[in-house]
């Protein structure tokens, strides 16, 4: 049996204007996230699929991320099976932070104190 390799991209290669789907839980999101990312926890992706497709629009790539890449890999697999152009962000938020990419935290979206939970 042959399985296609899951599409993935390095955190440093995600375009600044790319659509980023963060599938972490609410407490993880509050601690630190990418400004402008769409937050749909993994357990809500199926129920909120229309919201995601509306945000993605026609032909836009969805960059999926979690803390280290496991949950986002599962969601990416689901989205690809649904016909979306989706890629897993390899290493997740830990890789994003290590690459020096910007993060914000809290409801007001300030950069001060943002961290990966």
C-alpha positions as CSV (number, residue, x, y, z in Angstrom):
1,X,0.0,0.0,0.0
2,X,1.3,3.5,-0.9
3,X,0.4,6.6,1.0
4,X,1.1,10.1,-0.4
5,X,3.4,12.2,1.6
6,X,1.7,14.9,3.7
7,X,2.5,18.3,2.2
8,X,4.4,20.5,4.6
9,X,6.4,23.7,4.8
10,X,9.0,25.1,7.1
11,X,7.8,27.8,9.5
12,X,10.3,30.3,8.0
13,X,8.8,29.8,4.5
14,X,5.2,30.6,5.4
15,X,4.3,33.8,3.5
16,X,3.6,36.8,5.7
17,X,0.2,37.2,3.9
18,X,-0.6,33.5,3.8
19,X,-3.7,32.0,5.5
20,X,-2.6,30.4,8.7
21,X,-5.0,28.0,10.5
22,X,-4.1,27.5,14.2
23,X,-5.7,24.3,15.5
24,X,-4.5,24.6,19.1
25,X,-6.7,24.8,22.2
26,X,-7.9,28.2,23.6
27,X,-5.3,28.3,26.4
28,X,-2.5,27.7,23.9
29,X,-3.8,30.4,21.6
30,X,-4.1,32.9,24.4
31,X,-0.5,32.4,25.4
32,X,0.9,33.2,22.0
33,X,-0.3,33.0,18.4
34,X,0.4,34.5,14.9
35,X,-1.4,37.8,14.4
36,X,-4.1,37.4,11.8
37,X,-4.2,33.6,12.1
38,X,-7.6,31.8,12.0
39,X,-8.1,30.0,15.3
40,X,-10.2,26.8,15.0
41,X,-9.3,24.2,17.6
42,X,-8.8,20.7,16.1
43,X,-12.0,19.3,17.6
44,X,-14.0,22.0,15.9
45,X,-12.6,21.9,12.4
46,X,-15.3,19.6,10.9
47,X,-18.2,21.7,12.5
48,X,-16.6,25.0,11.4
49,X,-15.5,23.8,8.0
50,X,-17.6,26.4,6.2
51,X,-15.9,29.2,8.1
52,X,-12.5,27.9,7.0
53,X,-13.5,27.5,3.4
54,X,-14.9,31.1,3.4
55,X,-11.6,32.4,4.8
56,X,-9.6,30.4,2.3
57,X,-11.5,31.6,-0.7
58,X,-10.9,30.0,-4.1
59,X,-7.5,28.5,-4.6
60,X,-5.7,29.9,-1.5
61,X,-3.3,27.6,0.4
62,X,-4.1,26.9,4.0
63,X,-1.0,26.7,6.3
64,X,-2.1,24.5,9.3
65,X,-0.2,24.7,12.6
66,X,-0.4,23.5,16.2
67,X,2.3,23.4,18.9
68,X,4.7,20.9,17.3
69,X,3.0,19.5,14.2
70,X,1.1,16.4,15.2
71,X,-2.5,17.8,15.4
72,X,-1.9,20.0,12.4
73,X,-0.7,17.1,10.4
74,X,-4.0,15.3,11.1
75,X,-6.1,18.4,10.2
76,X,-4.0,18.9,7.0
77,X,-4.7,15.3,6.0
78,X,-8.4,15.9,6.5
79,X,-8.4,19.2,4.5
80,X,-6.5,17.7,1.6
81,X,-9.0,14.9,1.5
82,X,-11.7,17.6,1.3
83,X,-10.0,19.1,-1.8
84,X,-8.4,22.1,-0.1
85,X,-4.8,23.2,-0.8
86,X,-3.5,22.7,2.7
87,X,0.0,22.2,4.1
88,X,1.3,21.3,7.5
89,X,3.7,23.8,9.1
90,X,6.6,21.6,10.1
91,X,7.5,21.9,13.8
92,X,4.4,24.1,14.5
93,X,4.6,27.1,16.8
94,X,7.8,25.9,18.4
95,X,9.5,26.1,15.0
96,X,7.7,29.4,14.3
97,X,9.1,30.9,17.5
98,X,12.6,29.4,16.8
99,X,12.6,31.0,13.4
100,X,12.0,34.4,15.0
101,X,8.6,34.9,13.4
102,X,6.3,37.3,15.2
103,X,3.7,36.3,17.8
104,X,1.1,38.1,19.8
105,X,-0.8,37.1,22.9
106,X,-4.0,37.8,24.8
107,X,-7.3,39.3,23.6
108,X,-5.6,42.7,22.7
109,X,-3.0,41.0,20.6
110,X,0.2,42.5,22.1
111,X,3.6,41.1,21.3
112,X,4.8,41.6,24.9
113,X,4.8,38.3,26.8
114,X,3.8,36.1,23.9
115,X,5.1,32.5,24.3
116,X,4.4,29.0,23.0
117,X,2.4,26.9,25.5
